[in-house]
Amino acid sequence: MFLWPEYASDKLVASLAKMIRTTVDFAKGVADGTLTETQSAAIERHLGTDLLEVLNFADQAKLEGQRG
């Protein structure tokens, strides 16, 4: 049995993609004028969480160096 290591850089890419999807969804809602204040607040919380996750994985990837 082999275990393939999970590198923070891989998780960083996935996390960044998630943050971009949330941002695009927010922009579409604003452009369409369909975004409610409640939805806007929820998206703001999600973006804050996503950003912290991206920054955390970026720090971890930096510690892994070239290999990560």
N, C-alpha and C positions, 0 to 999 in steps of 0.2 A: 504494500500500500504506500502510495506517495501523497504527500501533502504539498500542494502548490501554494507558495506564500502569497498573501494578499498585500500588495503594496499600496501605500497611501496615495501615490500618484494615480493609480487606477480609480480609487475611490474619489479622488479629487475631481477627476473628469466627470464621473457620474453625478457627483454632487453639484458641480457647476452646471451640468446640463439640466438638472432639476431646477436650479435657481433661474436659469434662462427661460425654461418653460413657464414658470410661475410669473416671471416678468412679462413675457409675451402675452399670457392670458390676461394679466392686469392691463396691459396696453390695449388689447382688443376690447376689453370691457369699457375702458375710458373712451376709446374712439367710437364705439357703438352707442355710448351713452346708456348702457344697460347696467352699469356697475352701481350697486347700492352702497350706502355708507357702511352697512354691516359687512358686505363682501369686501369692501376696501380695507376695513380694519383687519379682517381675517387674512387677507393677502399680505398686508403689512407685517403681521405676526409671522406668517410663513416665510416671507423674504428675510426677516431678521434671523429666524432660525436657520434658514438655508445659508445665509451669509456667514454666520458663526461656524457652521459645518464646513463650508468651503475654506475658511481661514484656518480652521483646526487641521484639516487634511493637508493644506498647503504647508503648515508648520511641520507636520509629521513627514511629509514628502521631502522637505528641506533637510531634515535630520537623517533621512535614509540616504541622501546623497545621490550620486549617479545611478546606483543600482535601482533605486526606487523610482 
